[in-house]
Amino acid sequence: MRVTVDVKGEDTHEIDLESVPTDGDAEPTYQDLLCEIELSPHEVSVLVDGRPVPEDQPVDSAELTVLRLIKGGSPSAGG
């Protein structure tokens, strides 16, 4: 199965699940897909049909959206 991964505000990737490395004989997970496009599950949320999915769940959708999480810092000092 080919999967379309849309990283919002960035690139769209087409990934062939059969080529995704996994741990053992397991099916590829959303985390495996993130590794393929060099993203950490700690930096993003994976959405299928607009709903978040666990990164350790096997991929069961041909289209998914990846949202980068925004890390806040301390506000700059105004003067």
N, C-alpha and C positions, 0 to 999 in steps of 0.2 A: 504494500500500500504506500502511496505517496502522500506525504503530509505537507500542508502549507502552514508555515509558521510566520505570522505577521507580528513583527516587533514594532509596536506602535511608535510612530515618529522616527523610525529608522528603516531597516530593510525588511524585505519579505524573503523567506527561504523556502525552497522546495527540498524536502528530505525523503529519501527512499528508506522506509523502515527496515528493509532487509539488510541495508548496509550499516545500520547503527549498531556499534558495539554494545554488548550488555554484559552483566555479571552472570556467567553460567549460561544456561539454556533458557533463561527467562525472556519473556516478551519485552521489547523496549518500553521504557517508562517515559513520562514527560521530563523527568530529570535527565535521562539519557539524551533526549532531544536537545535540552538546554546545553548539555556538554558539547554536542555537535556544533552548536553555533556560538560556543565559548561564552556562555552566560552561566552565572551561579544561581541556584535556586534561592539563595539568600538575598539576591539583588532584584528579583522579579516575582510577579504573580502570573500564573498560567490560567487563561480563561478559555473555556469551551462553551459556545453559545451564550457568552456573557457571564458565565458562572465560574468561580474559581474551582480548580481541581487540585488534588494532592499531587505533588511532584513524583511520589513513589507509585502512583497508579499506572497500570499499563495503558499505552496509547490506544484509544478506541474512537478517535475522531480524525477525519481527514483535514480539518481546519482548526487552528487554534490561534489565539491572540496572546502575546506576551507583553505585559506592562512592566516597565522599570519602576521600582519603588523609589520614592523621593526621600532622601535622607535630609532631615533638617539640621541646621546648625544654629548657633546662637546668632540672634539678630545683630547686625552691625550697629555700632554705637553712633547714634545721631547727635548732632551738636548744634 
